[in-house]
Amino acid sequence: MKIIQNPWRGKALPDDILNEIPMPSTDGDAVEALLKQCPSASETPLVKASGLPGSVWIKDERERMGLGSFKALGAAYVIACEAVEAETEDLSTSLTGRTYVTASAGNHGMSVAAGAHIFGADAVIYLADTVPESFANRLRDKGARVVREGAEYEASVEAAMKAAVENNWVLLSDTSWPGYVMRPHRLMEGYLAMAAEATRQMPVVPTHIFLQAGVGGLAGACAAYFRKAWGDAPQILVVEPSEAPALQAAIEAGQFVTAEGGVSAMGRLDCKEASLIALKGLSRDADAFVTVTEAEAEEVLSELASQSLATTESGGAGVAALRLMDLPEDAVSLCILSEMAQ
């Protein structure tokens, strides 16, 4: 494990590339109001774990809207908003004729596919070679067309961008870059439903919050909301794979950089470049950036499974980092179990 303190805390990274990039939204009310109209939406549980340092509460996202991860709140929320904005009488056909395209490490694609299916649109999902075929099959079951492209996530992103231009499709990415911020900003807003639930469910204000990150959407959205709800009280730690430290590397360099590393078993976190919205927000809101090794991420899985919290290395990365910390006995920690076991 490698941990660095954030020298930009409370200020945000002074990088010119972030000048026109918005901070993450903290408006959880809009998301929760829309979710109340969705029959499959309900709060996910907050459970207390044992055998870990201090008191540990885990927000369990494995059954979120039947899609297996917190990502159900993101892209599907964007598509739902656009269906409502279309102002048609029948929402189920409000987006007929529109095609959403994206690259995904798995769960984001599920959200795009499900959202498009509900509102009559089509979905095309680009997957890198590293994404398991089981995810591809789940996407096809949701009616999406799957295209394999590239050896790593970034290559599939470029392919999806090219396809959007060539076919006049709607690009719905979960990461952001200069000139592309509106949809990923709204997508991150969708994750606020999870953060709002956690703030209501926690019995006390936590002393530590562990947020795993790939491009950083979950971490950026939740950190912004938790700062709004709890101020400076919690220590917020962002957790990444040691093979893909996109956020940690940028914080160390004092500017946006592309991280270097091999392929990580933490597949949904294996992103070498951070979303700029997330980077800007987390450089202001996070106290520290942590990386965990492949072995450290795997070691926690059996312990979680023994408590009926089976997940993947990606889903349990926050807990893996917590497990390695020298926290005081009176520490109260909040982690997110972000996806179900494969």
C-alpha positions as CSV (number, residue, x, y, z in Angstrom):
1,M,0.0,0.0,0.0
2,K,1.2,3.5,-0.8
3,I,-0.5,6.5,0.7
4,I,0.1,10.2,0.0
5,Q,-1.5,13.2,1.7
6,N,-3.2,15.7,-0.6
7,P,-1.4,19.1,-0.7
8,W,-4.3,20.6,-2.6
9,R,-7.0,19.9,0.0
10,G,-9.5,22.7,0.2
11,K,-8.0,24.4,-2.9
12,A,-8.1,22.1,-5.9
13,L,-5.3,21.3,-8.3
14,P,-3.9,24.4,-10.0
15,D,-3.7,22.9,-13.5
16,D,-4.9,25.0,-16.5
17,I,-6.6,22.0,-18.0
18,L,-9.1,22.2,-15.2
19,N,-10.0,25.9,-15.6
20,E,-13.2,25.2,-17.6
21,I,-14.1,22.0,-15.8
22,P,-17.0,22.2,-13.3
23,M,-16.9,20.9,-9.7
24,P,-19.1,17.8,-9.0
25,S,-22.7,18.5,-8.3
26,T,-24.0,18.1,-4.7
27,D,-27.8,18.3,-5.7
28,G,-29.0,14.9,-4.5
29,D,-32.6,16.0,-4.3
30,A,-33.1,16.0,-8.1
31,V,-31.8,12.5,-8.4
32,E,-33.9,11.1,-5.5
33,A,-37.0,12.8,-6.9
34,L,-36.6,11.1,-10.3
35,L,-35.7,7.7,-8.6
36,K,-39.0,7.8,-6.8
37,Q,-40.8,7.4,-10.1
38,C,-38.8,4.2,-11.0
39,P,-40.4,0.9,-9.8
40,S,-37.0,-0.9,-9.5
41,A,-35.4,1.8,-7.4
42,S,-35.0,1.3,-3.6
43,E,-32.4,2.1,-1.0
44,T,-29.5,-0.3,-0.7
45,P,-28.6,-1.4,2.8
46,L,-25.8,-0.1,5.1
47,V,-24.4,-3.1,7.1
48,K,-21.9,-3.3,9.9
49,A,-18.8,-5.4,9.3
50,S,-16.7,-7.2,11.8
51,G,-13.1,-8.2,12.1
52,L,-11.8,-4.9,10.8
53,P,-10.0,-2.0,12.5
54,G,-12.5,0.2,14.5
55,S,-16.2,0.2,13.7
56,V,-16.8,-0.3,10.0
57,W,-20.0,0.4,8.1
58,I,-20.4,-0.8,4.5
59,K,-22.8,0.6,1.9
60,D,-23.8,-2.5,0.0
61,E,-24.5,-1.6,-3.7
62,R,-24.5,-5.1,-5.1
63,E,-28.3,-5.2,-5.7
64,R,-28.8,-1.6,-6.9
65,M,-31.8,-1.7,-9.3
66,G,-31.0,-5.3,-10.1
67,L,-27.9,-4.3,-12.2
68,G,-25.2,-5.5,-9.8
69,S,-23.5,-2.2,-8.9
70,F,-23.7,1.4,-8.0
71,K,-23.3,2.3,-11.7
72,A,-27.1,1.7,-12.2
73,L,-27.5,5.2,-10.8
74,G,-25.3,7.0,-13.4
75,A,-25.9,6.5,-17.1
76,A,-29.5,5.4,-16.6
77,Y,-30.1,8.6,-14.7
78,V,-28.7,10.6,-17.6
79,I,-30.9,8.8,-20.1
80,A,-34.0,9.1,-17.9
81,C,-33.4,12.9,-17.7
82,E,-33.2,13.1,-21.5
83,A,-36.4,11.0,-21.8
84,V,-38.3,13.4,-19.6
85,E,-36.9,16.4,-21.5
86,A,-38.2,14.9,-24.7
87,E,-41.7,15.6,-23.4
88,T,-43.5,12.7,-25.1
89,E,-46.7,11.1,-23.8
90,D,-45.1,7.6,-23.7
91,L,-41.8,7.6,-21.9
92,S,-41.1,4.0,-23.1
93,T,-40.7,5.2,-26.7
94,S,-39.5,8.8,-26.0
95,L,-36.0,8.1,-27.2
96,T,-36.8,5.7,-30.1
97,G,-34.3,6.2,-33.0
98,R,-31.5,7.4,-30.7
99,T,-28.4,5.3,-30.1
100,Y,-26.2,5.7,-27.1
101,V,-22.6,4.6,-27.4
102,T,-20.0,4.2,-24.8
103,A,-16.8,2.4,-23.7
104,S,-17.0,0.5,-20.4
105,A,-15.1,-1.7,-18.1
106,G,-18.4,-3.4,-17.4
107,N,-20.8,-1.8,-15.0
108,H,-21.2,1.6,-16.7
109,G,-22.2,-0.3,-19.9
110,M,-24.9,-2.1,-18.0
111,S,-26.4,1.2,-16.9
112,V,-26.3,2.6,-20.5
113,A,-27.9,-0.6,-21.9
114,A,-30.6,-0.7,-19.2
115,G,-31.4,3.0,-19.5
116,A,-31.6,2.8,-23.3
117,H,-33.8,-0.2,-23.3
118,I,-36.3,1.3,-20.8
119,F,-36.8,4.5,-22.9
120,G,-36.8,2.9,-26.4
121,A,-33.2,3.8,-27.5
122,D,-30.4,1.5,-28.8
123,A,-27.1,1.0,-27.0
124,V,-23.7,0.1,-28.4
125,I,-21.0,-0.8,-25.8
126,Y,-17.3,-0.9,-26.6
127,L,-15.3,-3.3,-24.4
128,A,-11.5,-3.7,-24.2
129,D,-10.1,-7.2,-24.3
130,T,-9.6,-7.1,-20.5
131,V,-13.3,-7.1,-19.8
132,P,-14.7,-10.6,-19.0
133,E,-17.0,-12.2,-21.5
134,S,-19.5,-12.6,-18.7
135,F,-20.0,-8.8,-18.7
136,A,-20.4,-8.9,-22.5
137,N,-23.2,-11.5,-22.2
138,R,-25.0,-9.5,-19.5
139,L,-24.9,-6.5,-21.8
140,R,-26.3,-8.5,-24.7
141,D,-29.1,-9.7,-22.3
142,K,-30.0,-6.1,-21.8
143,G,-30.4,-5.6,-25.6
144,A,-27.0,-3.9,-26.2
145,R,-24.7,-4.5,-29.1
146,V,-21.2,-5.3,-27.9
147,V,-18.1,-4.3,-29.8
148,R,-14.7,-5.6,-28.7
149,E,-12.0,-2.9,-29.3
150,G,-8.5,-2.5,-27.9
151,A,-6.2,-4.1,-25.4
152,E,-7.1,-1.6,-22.6
153,Y,-9.9,0.7,-21.4
154,E,-8.5,3.9,-23.0
155,A,-8.4,2.2,-26.5
156,S,-12.1,1.3,-26.2
157,V,-12.8,4.9,-25.2
158,E,-11.2,6.2,-28.4
159,A,-13.1,3.7,-30.4
160,A,-16.4,4.7,-28.9
161,M,-15.7,8.4,-29.6
162,K,-14.9,7.6,-33.2
163,A,-18.0,5.6,-33.6
164,A,-20.2,8.4,-32.2
165,V,-18.9,10.8,-34.7
166,E,-19.1,8.5,-37.7
167,N,-22.6,7.3,-36.9
168,N,-24.1,10.4,-35.3
169,W,-24.7,8.5,-32.1
170,V,-24.9,10.0,-28.6
171,L,-21.7,9.5,-26.7
172,L,-22.4,8.7,-23.0
173,S,-19.1,8.4,-21.3
174,D,-18.5,8.1,-17.5
175,T,-15.3,10.2,-17.8
176,S,-14.8,13.8,-18.8
177,W,-12.3,15.8,-20.8
178,P,-12.0,19.4,-22.1
179,G,-15.2,20.1,-24.2
180,Y,-17.0,17.0,-22.9
181,V,-18.4,17.6,-19.4
182,M,-22.3,17.9,-19.6
183,R,-23.3,14.3,-19.6
184,P,-20.5,12.9,-17.3
185,H,-21.4,15.8,-14.8
186,R,-25.0,14.7,-14.8
187,L,-23.9,11.1,-14.6
188,M,-21.9,11.7,-11.4
189,E,-24.9,13.6,-10.1
190,G,-26.8,10.3,-10.2
191,Y,-24.4,8.7,-7.8
192,L,-25.5,11.3,-5.2
193,A,-28.5,9.1,-4.4
194,M,-26.1,6.6,-2.9
195,A,-24.3,9.3,-0.9
196,A,-27.6,10.8,0.3
197,E,-28.8,7.4,1.5
198,A,-25.5,6.7,3.4
199,T,-25.6,10.0,5.2
200,R,-29.2,9.2,6.4
201,Q,-28.3,5.6,7.3
202,M,-25.0,6.2,9.2
203,P,-25.6,6.1,13.0
204,V,-22.9,8.7,13.6
205,V,-20.7,10.9,11.4
206,P,-17.8,8.7,10.3
207,T,-14.2,9.5,11.1
208,H,-12.9,7.9,7.9
209,I,-14.4,7.3,4.5
210,F,-12.8,5.0,1.9
211,L,-13.8,5.5,-1.7
212,Q,-12.4,3.4,-4.5
213,A,-11.7,5.0,-7.9
214,G,-11.2,4.2,-11.5
215,V,-11.8,7.4,-13.5
216,G,-13.1,8.7,-10.2
217,G,-16.8,9.3,-10.7
218,L,-18.0,7.5,-7.6
219,A,-15.3,9.0,-5.4
220,G,-15.7,12.5,-6.8
221,A,-19.4,12.6,-6.4
222,C,-19.5,11.0,-3.0
223,A,-16.7,13.1,-1.6
224,A,-18.3,16.3,-2.7
225,Y,-21.7,15.3,-1.1
226,F,-20.1,14.1,2.1
227,R,-18.2,17.4,2.5
228,K,-21.5,19.2,2.0
229,A,-23.2,17.0,4.6
230,W,-20.4,16.5,7.2
231,G,-17.9,19.3,6.5
232,D,-14.3,18.6,7.4
233,A,-15.1,15.9,10.1
234,P,-14.3,12.8,8.1
235,Q,-10.9,11.9,6.7
236,I,-11.7,11.0,3.0
237,L,-9.3,8.5,1.4
238,V,-9.4,7.7,-2.3
239,V,-8.3,4.1,-3.2
240,E,-6.9,3.0,-6.5
241,P,-5.0,-0.1,-7.9
242,S,-1.2,0.3,-7.7
243,E,-1.3,-0.6,-11.4
244,A,-3.6,2.3,-12.2
245,P,-3.0,5.3,-9.9
246,A,-4.5,7.9,-12.2
247,L,-5.6,10.2,-9.4
248,Q,-2.7,9.7,-7.1
249,A,-0.2,10.3,-9.9
250,A,-1.9,13.5,-10.9
251,I,-1.9,14.7,-7.3
252,E,1.8,13.9,-7.0
253,A,2.7,15.6,-10.3
254,G,0.5,18.7,-9.5
255,Q,-1.2,18.3,-12.9
256,F,-3.2,15.9,-15.0
257,V,-1.0,12.9,-16.1
258,T,-1.5,9.5,-17.6
259,A,-0.6,6.8,-15.1
260,E,1.6,3.9,-16.0
261,G,1.1,0.3,-15.0
262,G,0.1,-3.2,-16.0
263,V,-3.3,-4.8,-16.2
264,S,-5.1,-4.9,-12.9
265,A,-7.4,-7.6,-11.5
266,M,-9.4,-4.6,-10.2
267,G,-10.9,-4.3,-13.7
268,R,-13.5,-1.7,-13.0
269,L,-10.8,0.5,-11.4
270,D,-8.2,-0.2,-14.1
271,C,-8.2,3.3,-15.6
272,K,-4.9,5.1,-16.4
273,E,-6.5,8.6,-16.8
274,A,-8.8,10.3,-14.4
275,S,-12.1,12.1,-15.3
276,L,-11.3,15.8,-15.1
277,I,-14.5,16.6,-13.1
278,A,-13.5,13.9,-10.6
279,L,-9.9,15.1,-10.4
280,K,-10.9,18.7,-9.8
281,G,-13.3,17.7,-7.1
282,L,-11.2,15.2,-5.3
283,S,-8.1,17.4,-5.3
284,R,-10.3,19.8,-3.3
285,D,-12.2,17.2,-1.1
286,A,-10.0,14.2,-0.5
287,D,-7.4,14.1,2.3
288,A,-5.3,11.3,1.0
289,F,-4.8,9.0,-2.0
290,V,-4.0,5.3,-1.5
291,T,-3.0,2.5,-3.8
292,V,-3.4,-1.2,-3.0
293,T,-1.6,-4.0,-4.7
294,E,-3.2,-6.9,-6.5
295,A,-2.5,-9.2,-3.5
296,E,-3.8,-6.7,-1.0
297,A,-7.0,-6.4,-2.9
298,E,-7.5,-10.1,-3.1
299,E,-6.7,-10.9,0.5
300,V,-9.8,-9.1,1.8
301,L,-12.3,-11.0,-0.4
302,S,-12.6,-14.2,1.7
303,E,-13.1,-12.1,4.8
304,L,-15.9,-10.2,3.1
305,A,-17.4,-13.4,1.7
306,S,-17.5,-14.9,5.2
307,Q,-19.8,-12.1,6.2
308,S,-22.1,-12.5,3.2
309,L,-20.5,-9.6,1.5
310,A,-19.0,-11.4,-1.5
311,T,-17.6,-9.0,-4.1
312,T,-14.7,-8.5,-6.5
313,E,-11.3,-6.9,-6.0
314,S,-12.8,-3.7,-7.5
315,G,-15.8,-3.9,-5.2
316,G,-13.8,-4.4,-2.0
317,A,-10.9,-2.1,-2.7
318,G,-11.9,0.4,-0.2
319,V,-12.2,-2.3,2.5
320,A,-8.8,-3.7,1.5
321,A,-7.2,-0.3,2.1
322,L,-9.0,0.2,5.4
323,R,-7.8,-3.3,6.5
324,L,-4.2,-2.2,6.1
325,M,-4.5,1.1,8.0
326,D,-3.4,1.6,11.6
327,L,-6.7,3.2,12.7
328,P,-7.5,3.9,16.3
329,E,-10.0,1.6,18.1
330,D,-12.6,4.4,18.2
331,A,-12.5,5.0,14.5
332,V,-15.8,4.8,12.6
333,S,-15.3,4.1,8.9
334,L,-17.6,4.1,5.9
335,C,-16.8,2.0,2.8
336,I,-18.7,1.2,-0.3
337,L,-19.1,-2.3,-1.6
338,S,-19.5,-1.2,-5.2
339,E,-20.3,-4.4,-7.1
340,M,-21.4,-8.0,-6.8
341,A,-19.0,-11.0,-7.2
342,Q,-18.6,-12.2,-10.8
